[in-house]
Amino acid sequence: MALPRDIPCESIMESLADGVFTVDTDFTITFFNRAAGKIAGIPPAEALGRKCWEVFHSSLCDGACALGQCIKDDTTLSDQSIFIVRPDGTKVWVSISAAPLRDATGRIVGGVETFRDISDLTRLRKELEGVRTLEDIVTKNREMARHLDLLPRIAQSGTTALLLGESGTGKELFARALHNLSDRKNGPFIAVNCGAIPGELLESELFGHAQGAFTDAKTARKGRFALATGGTLFLDEVGEMPPPLQVKLLRVLQERVYEPLGSDTTLPADARIVAATNRDLEAMAREGTFRRDLFYRLGVARIVLPPLRERPEDIPLLVATFIERLNLRQEKAVCGVTDAAMRILLRHDYPGNVRELQNILEYAFILCSHGRIGPEHLPDYLRPAPSHPQHVTDAAPRTMRAIKYQAAKHALARHDDKRMEACRELGITKDTLRRILSQGEGEEE
């Protein structure tokens, strides 16, 4: 049965359950139906006239825009799964289809995209596969799943939380999740690494200072506690905090007030404290190197994250997750890893934990731009390495900078120090090679 000709096209699109929006060639939104507003969490009137990336904040808005590619290449796209971020910070998984938009003469004047909410379908599929997700955390491990069950309740309690575990296990991810799931989610999340700042400067960094508090204090300065007002202050590597500051932190936790360095003004401390460390604070408390009362005050809610070697079932899941994110960020088309490469990844004990696995895959993306990652794309320290000249280091690097440096040195060795040939093998420019070599010299030492 034919549709009546007097029904406007916009009325038809408004009746659809799928979200529909159009943009011009500058990616300004020109149409936004009611379903799009419901899924994206924004009234259609507020979306009109804005750039699409300002409305959606999707996983493709960092340079791999599907709609932009369709307009540029005059192609269509169907059923691609991505996520968008609503104004309240909620992440929503959607399936999108996109195509160029033409005028009556056939000229491309913009683009049209439809999308539907597949959050429930995505969650159900992951549950059937035994995958647990929360915020940016994914796992199949039973102990990690137990932590994910507790996380929302700890977040809502507002109590101080202590995250324990080896370096690279994801403590900051848990800290951010505690913030995002709490009543303070609309406030700031401020992180400070207590081990990266000298002890004599850490007090000023945390509490701020008054003008003239020390020689270079020409003006007053706010500290991290002030910046975190109404939100969460994440104290990473809290085990490195010097004893005098431990006393001051304990007072903040007990009395919820502090004084900036060099000031006699008492200020309220309205920030939720989440602390983390890779050290054994309980042993340090017994030895007297960390205050016992502070340890118990920080650890009201304690979460101990298992190292990656104790949850090998998560390795394939994390590999798939990191490859998906790297493809979006680097606009590549890597579709997975070969069975041989996966066997190597499963055999490794990961002293650097999840962060090391992420670095390994970032390195693999240097050598592999499409298809599947094989053993030849993995860092040499993961597999039996071919013989190299003596001047090439055989150390097992752990940082991304060291891994890139090793790859560059090995490529130069294979090509008798001919830089252009090494650059072609690595797929980088001479300037990039020069920067990798100069930055990596300190790692080698």
C-alpha positions as CSV (number, residue, x, y, z in Angstrom):
1,M,0.0,0.0,0.0
2,A,1.5,3.4,-1.0
3,L,2.0,6.1,1.6
4,P,-0.1,9.3,1.2
5,R,2.1,11.9,-0.6
6,D,1.1,14.7,1.8
7,I,2.9,13.1,4.8
8,P,6.1,15.1,5.4
9,C,9.4,13.1,5.5
10,E,10.2,14.5,8.9
11,S,6.9,13.2,10.3
12,I,7.9,9.7,9.2
13,M,11.3,9.9,10.8
14,E,9.8,11.2,14.0
15,S,7.6,8.1,14.2
16,L,10.6,5.7,14.1
17,A,11.9,3.9,17.2
18,D,15.4,4.3,15.9
19,G,17.4,7.5,16.5
20,V,17.9,9.5,13.3
21,F,19.9,12.7,12.8
22,T,21.4,14.6,9.8
23,V,24.4,16.9,9.5
24,D,25.6,19.3,6.9
25,T,29.2,19.1,5.5
26,D,30.5,20.9,8.6
27,F,28.9,18.3,10.8
28,T,26.4,20.7,12.3
29,I,23.2,18.8,13.3
30,T,20.3,19.8,11.1
31,F,17.7,17.2,12.2
32,F,17.4,15.2,15.4
33,N,14.3,13.1,16.0
34,R,12.6,12.3,19.3
35,A,14.1,8.8,19.5
36,A,17.6,10.2,19.0
37,G,17.0,12.5,21.9
38,K,15.7,9.7,24.2
39,I,18.7,7.5,23.4
40,A,21.3,10.2,23.6
41,G,19.8,11.8,26.7
42,I,19.4,15.3,25.2
43,P,16.3,17.2,24.0
44,P,16.2,17.4,20.2
45,A,16.0,21.2,20.4
46,E,19.3,21.4,22.3
47,A,21.1,19.2,19.7
48,L,20.1,21.2,16.6
49,G,22.8,23.6,15.5
50,R,25.6,21.9,17.5
51,K,28.4,19.8,16.1
52,C,27.6,16.0,16.3
53,W,30.7,15.2,18.4
54,E,29.6,17.8,21.0
55,V,26.3,15.8,21.4
56,F,27.4,12.2,21.2
57,H,31.1,12.0,22.5
58,S,31.2,8.6,20.9
59,S,34.0,6.1,20.7
60,L,34.5,7.2,17.1
61,C,34.6,10.9,17.8
62,D,38.4,11.0,18.2
63,G,39.2,10.9,14.4
64,A,37.6,7.7,13.2
65,C,34.2,9.2,12.5
66,A,32.0,6.7,10.5
67,L,29.7,9.4,9.2
68,G,32.6,11.5,8.1
69,Q,34.1,8.6,6.2
70,C,30.8,7.9,4.5
71,I,30.6,11.5,3.3
72,K,34.2,11.6,2.2
73,D,34.2,8.3,0.3
74,D,30.6,8.4,-0.8
75,T,29.9,5.0,0.8
76,T,27.4,3.6,3.3
77,L,27.9,1.8,6.6
78,S,25.6,-0.7,8.4
79,D,25.3,-2.1,11.9
80,Q,28.5,-1.0,13.5
81,S,28.6,-1.2,17.3
82,I,30.0,1.8,19.1
83,F,29.2,3.6,22.4
84,I,28.0,7.2,23.0
85,V,28.3,9.1,26.3
86,R,25.2,10.9,27.6
87,P,25.5,14.3,29.3
88,D,25.2,12.6,32.7
89,G,28.3,10.4,31.9
90,T,26.3,7.2,31.2
91,K,27.9,5.1,28.4
92,V,25.3,3.6,26.0
93,W,26.1,1.0,23.4
94,V,24.4,1.6,20.0
95,S,24.4,0.1,16.6
96,I,24.8,2.7,13.8
97,S,24.2,2.9,10.1
98,A,25.3,5.9,8.0
99,A,25.1,7.3,4.5
100,P,25.8,10.5,2.6
101,L,22.8,12.9,2.3
102,R,22.1,14.4,-1.2
103,D,20.1,17.2,-2.5
104,A,17.7,17.0,-5.5
105,T,20.6,17.3,-8.0
106,G,22.5,14.4,-6.4
107,R,25.2,16.6,-4.8
108,I,26.3,15.5,-1.3
109,V,25.2,18.1,1.2
110,G,25.8,16.2,4.4
111,G,25.1,12.9,6.0
112,V,22.4,10.9,7.8
113,E,22.9,8.4,10.6
114,T,20.5,6.0,12.3
115,F,21.2,4.3,15.6
116,R,19.5,2.0,18.1
117,D,20.2,1.3,21.7
118,I,21.7,-2.2,22.1
119,S,22.9,-1.9,25.7
120,D,20.6,-4.6,26.9
121,L,21.6,-6.9,24.1
122,T,25.3,-6.2,24.7
123,R,25.0,-6.8,28.4
124,L,23.1,-10.1,27.8
125,R,25.6,-11.4,25.3
126,K,28.5,-10.7,27.7
127,E,26.6,-12.4,30.6
128,L,26.1,-15.5,28.4
129,E,29.8,-15.5,27.7
130,G,30.6,-15.2,31.4
131,V,31.9,-11.6,31.0
132,R,31.3,-9.1,33.8
133,T,31.6,-5.4,33.0
134,L,31.4,-2.2,35.0
135,E,32.5,1.2,33.8
136,D,35.7,0.4,31.8
137,I,36.4,-2.8,33.8
138,V,35.9,-6.2,32.0
139,T,36.6,-9.6,33.5
140,K,35.8,-13.3,33.6
141,N,37.6,-13.9,36.8
142,R,35.5,-14.9,39.9
143,E,37.5,-12.8,42.4
144,M,37.3,-9.7,40.1
145,A,33.6,-10.3,39.6
146,R,33.1,-10.3,43.3
147,H,34.9,-6.9,43.5
148,L,32.6,-5.6,40.8
149,D,29.5,-6.7,42.8
150,L,30.8,-4.7,45.8
151,L,32.0,-1.6,43.9
152,P,28.6,0.2,43.5
153,R,27.8,-0.3,47.3
154,I,31.2,1.0,48.3
155,A,30.8,3.9,45.9
156,Q,27.4,4.9,47.3
157,S,28.6,4.6,50.9
158,G,31.0,7.5,50.5
159,T,33.5,5.9,52.8
160,T,37.3,6.0,52.4
161,A,38.5,3.2,50.2
162,L,41.9,1.5,49.8
163,L,42.9,-0.2,46.6
164,L,45.8,-2.7,47.0
165,G,47.6,-4.7,44.3
166,E,50.7,-4.9,42.2
167,S,51.6,-2.1,39.7
168,G,49.5,-2.2,36.5
169,T,46.5,-4.2,38.0
170,G,44.0,-1.4,37.3
171,K,43.8,0.5,40.6
172,E,43.1,3.8,38.9
173,L,40.3,2.2,36.9
174,F,38.7,1.1,40.1
175,A,39.2,4.5,41.7
176,R,37.5,6.2,38.7
177,A,34.6,3.7,38.9
178,L,34.2,4.5,42.6
179,H,33.9,8.1,41.7
180,N,31.6,7.6,38.7
181,L,29.2,5.4,40.7
182,S,29.0,7.7,43.7
183,D,26.9,10.8,44.5
184,R,30.0,12.9,43.7
185,K,30.1,11.8,40.1
186,N,29.4,15.3,38.9
187,G,32.3,16.7,40.9
188,P,36.0,16.6,39.9
189,F,38.2,13.5,40.0
190,I,41.7,14.6,41.1
191,A,44.6,12.2,41.1
192,V,48.0,12.7,42.7
193,N,50.9,10.2,42.7
194,C,52.4,10.5,46.1
195,G,55.5,8.7,45.0
196,A,56.3,11.0,42.1
197,I,56.5,14.2,44.1
198,P,59.3,14.9,46.6
199,G,58.2,14.8,50.2
200,E,59.0,18.5,50.8
201,L,56.7,19.5,47.9
202,L,53.9,17.0,48.5
203,E,52.4,19.0,51.4
204,S,52.0,22.1,49.3
205,E,50.7,19.9,46.4
206,L,48.0,18.4,48.6
207,F,47.0,21.3,50.9
208,G,48.2,24.4,48.9
209,H,50.2,27.2,50.4
210,A,49.8,30.8,51.4
211,Q,51.7,33.7,49.9
212,G,55.2,33.8,51.4
213,A,55.0,30.3,52.9
214,F,58.4,29.6,51.4
215,T,61.0,31.4,49.2
216,D,59.3,30.9,45.8
217,A,55.7,31.3,47.1
218,K,55.1,34.7,45.5
219,T,51.3,34.0,45.4
220,A,48.9,31.7,47.2
221,R,48.1,28.4,45.5
222,K,45.2,26.0,45.9
223,G,46.1,22.3,46.7
224,R,44.6,19.1,45.4
225,F,42.2,19.0,48.3
226,A,40.7,22.3,47.3
227,L,40.6,21.3,43.7
228,A,38.7,18.1,44.6
229,T,36.0,19.9,46.6
230,G,32.7,18.1,45.9
231,G,34.4,15.2,44.2
232,T,37.1,12.5,44.7
233,L,40.8,12.8,45.6
234,F,42.7,9.7,44.4
235,L,46.0,9.3,46.4
236,D,48.0,6.9,44.3
237,E,51.1,5.2,45.8
238,V,50.0,6.4,49.3
239,G,52.6,4.1,50.8
240,E,55.3,6.5,49.7
241,M,53.9,9.4,51.8
242,P,56.5,10.6,54.3
243,P,55.6,10.2,58.1
244,P,55.0,13.9,58.8
245,L,52.4,14.1,56.0
246,Q,50.8,10.9,57.2
247,V,49.9,12.7,60.5
248,K,48.3,15.6,58.6
249,L,46.4,13.2,56.3
250,L,45.0,11.4,59.3
251,R,43.7,14.7,60.8
252,V,42.0,15.5,57.5
253,L,40.3,12.1,57.5
254,Q,39.2,12.4,61.1
255,E,38.2,16.1,61.4
256,R,37.5,16.9,57.7
257,V,39.6,20.1,57.9
258,Y,43.1,21.2,56.9
259,E,45.4,24.3,56.8
260,P,47.4,25.4,53.7
261,L,51.1,25.5,54.2
262,G,52.2,28.7,55.9
263,S,48.6,29.6,56.8
264,D,46.6,29.6,60.1
265,T,43.3,29.5,58.2
266,T,41.3,26.2,58.7
267,L,39.5,25.1,55.5
268,P,36.9,22.3,55.1
269,A,38.0,19.2,53.3
270,D,35.0,18.2,51.2
271,A,36.5,15.4,49.1
272,R,36.1,11.7,49.2
273,I,39.5,9.9,49.6
274,V,40.4,6.9,47.6
275,A,43.9,5.6,48.2
276,A,46.0,3.0,46.4
277,T,49.4,1.4,46.7
278,N,51.4,-1.6,45.5
279,R,53.2,-1.9,48.8
280,D,52.2,-4.1,51.8
281,L,50.8,-1.4,54.1
282,E,49.9,-3.9,56.8
283,A,53.5,-5.0,57.0
284,M,54.7,-1.4,56.9
285,A,52.3,-0.6,59.8
286,R,53.8,-3.5,61.9
287,E,57.3,-2.2,61.1
288,G,56.4,1.4,62.0
289,T,57.1,2.9,58.6
290,F,53.4,3.6,58.0
291,R,51.1,4.8,60.7
292,R,48.8,2.0,61.9
293,D,45.9,4.3,62.7
294,L,46.1,5.8,59.2
295,F,46.2,2.4,57.6
296,Y,43.0,1.4,59.3
297,R,41.4,4.8,58.6
298,L,42.2,4.5,54.9
299,G,41.2,0.9,54.6
300,V,37.6,1.1,55.8
301,A,36.7,-0.5,52.5
302,R,39.6,-2.6,51.2
303,I,39.9,-4.1,47.7
304,V,42.8,-6.3,46.8
305,L,43.2,-6.6,43.0
306,P,44.7,-9.9,41.8
307,P,47.7,-9.8,39.4
308,L,47.0,-10.8,35.8
309,R,49.0,-14.1,36.1
310,E,46.4,-15.2,38.6
311,R,43.5,-14.6,36.2
312,P,44.7,-15.9,32.8
313,E,41.0,-16.3,31.7
314,D,41.0,-12.5,31.3
315,I,43.9,-12.3,28.9
316,P,41.9,-13.1,25.7
317,L,39.1,-10.8,26.8
318,L,41.6,-7.9,27.6
319,V,43.4,-8.5,24.2
320,A,40.1,-8.2,22.4
321,T,39.2,-5.0,24.4
322,F,42.5,-3.3,23.8
323,I,42.5,-4.2,20.1
324,E,39.1,-2.6,19.7
325,R,40.2,0.6,21.4
326,L,43.5,0.8,19.5
327,N,41.7,0.3,16.2
328,L,39.4,3.2,17.0
329,R,42.3,5.4,18.2
330,Q,44.7,4.6,15.4
331,E,42.2,4.0,12.6
332,K,43.5,0.6,11.9
333,A,41.8,-2.7,11.0
334,V,43.5,-5.3,13.2
335,C,40.9,-8.1,13.7
336,G,42.6,-10.2,16.4
337,V,45.6,-12.3,17.2
338,T,46.7,-15.6,15.7
339,D,46.5,-18.8,17.8
340,A,50.3,-18.9,17.9
341,A,50.4,-15.3,19.2
342,M,47.7,-16.0,21.8
343,R,49.6,-19.0,23.1
344,I,52.6,-16.8,23.6
345,L,50.5,-14.2,25.4
346,L,48.9,-16.8,27.6
347,R,52.3,-18.3,28.5
348,H,53.8,-15.0,29.8
349,D,53.6,-14.2,33.5
350,Y,53.1,-10.4,33.2
351,P,55.2,-8.8,35.9
352,G,53.8,-5.5,34.6
353,N,50.2,-6.9,34.8
354,V,47.4,-5.4,32.6
355,R,49.5,-2.3,31.8
356,E,52.2,-4.5,30.3
357,L,49.7,-6.4,28.2
358,Q,48.4,-3.0,26.9
359,N,51.9,-1.9,26.1
360,I,52.6,-5.2,24.2
361,L,49.5,-4.7,22.0
362,E,50.5,-1.0,21.4
363,Y,53.9,-2.3,20.2
364,A,52.2,-4.9,18.0
365,F,50.1,-2.1,16.4
366,I,53.3,-0.5,15.2
367,L,54.2,-3.5,13.1
368,C,50.6,-4.7,12.2
369,S,48.1,-2.3,10.7
370,H,45.5,-4.9,9.5
371,G,44.7,-8.6,9.7
372,R,45.7,-10.5,12.8
373,I,48.7,-10.0,15.1
374,G,51.2,-12.8,14.9
375,P,54.2,-13.8,16.9
376,E,56.4,-11.7,14.6
377,H,54.5,-8.6,15.7
378,L,55.1,-9.2,19.5
379,P,58.1,-7.8,21.4
380,D,61.2,-9.9,21.3
381,Y,61.3,-10.6,25.0
382,L,58.1,-12.7,24.7
383,R,59.5,-15.2,22.2
384,P,62.9,-16.7,21.3
385,A,64.7,-13.9,19.6
386,P,66.9,-14.2,16.5
387,S,70.5,-13.5,17.0
388,H,71.3,-9.8,17.0
389,P,74.6,-7.8,17.0
390,Q,76.1,-7.4,20.4
391,H,75.3,-3.7,20.6
392,V,71.6,-4.3,20.5
393,T,70.2,-4.7,24.1
394,D,68.5,-8.0,24.9
395,A,66.9,-6.7,28.1
396,A,63.2,-7.2,28.5
397,P,61.6,-3.7,28.4
398,R,58.5,-3.0,30.4
399,T,57.6,0.6,29.4
400,M,56.1,1.5,26.0
401,R,59.0,3.9,25.5
402,A,61.5,1.1,26.0
403,I,59.6,-1.3,23.8
404,K,59.5,1.2,20.9
405,Y,63.2,1.9,21.4
406,Q,64.1,-1.8,21.2
407,A,62.0,-2.2,18.1
408,A,63.8,0.7,16.5
409,K,67.3,-0.6,17.4
410,H,66.5,-4.1,16.1
411,A,65.1,-2.7,12.8
412,L,68.3,-0.6,12.4
413,A,70.4,-3.7,13.1
414,R,68.6,-5.7,10.5
415,H,69.2,-3.0,7.9
416,D,72.8,-2.1,8.7
417,D,71.9,1.2,10.3
418,K,70.1,2.4,7.2
419,R,67.4,4.6,8.7
420,M,65.1,4.9,5.7
421,E,64.9,1.1,5.3
422,A,64.2,0.8,9.1
423,C,61.5,3.5,8.8
424,R,59.8,1.6,6.0
425,E,59.8,-1.6,8.0
426,L,58.3,0.1,11.0
427,G,55.9,2.3,9.0
428,I,57.2,5.5,10.7
429,T,58.9,8.8,9.6
430,K,62.5,9.6,10.1
431,D,61.5,12.3,12.6
432,T,59.5,9.7,14.6
433,L,62.5,7.3,14.5
434,R,64.8,10.0,15.7
435,R,62.5,10.9,18.6
436,I,62.1,7.2,19.6
437,L,65.9,6.8,19.6
438,S,66.6,10.0,21.6
439,Q,63.8,9.3,24.2
440,G,64.9,5.6,24.6
441,E,68.5,6.2,25.4
442,G,67.6,7.0,29.0
443,E,65.6,3.8,29.2
444,E,68.6,1.7,28.0
445,E,70.8,3.2,30.6
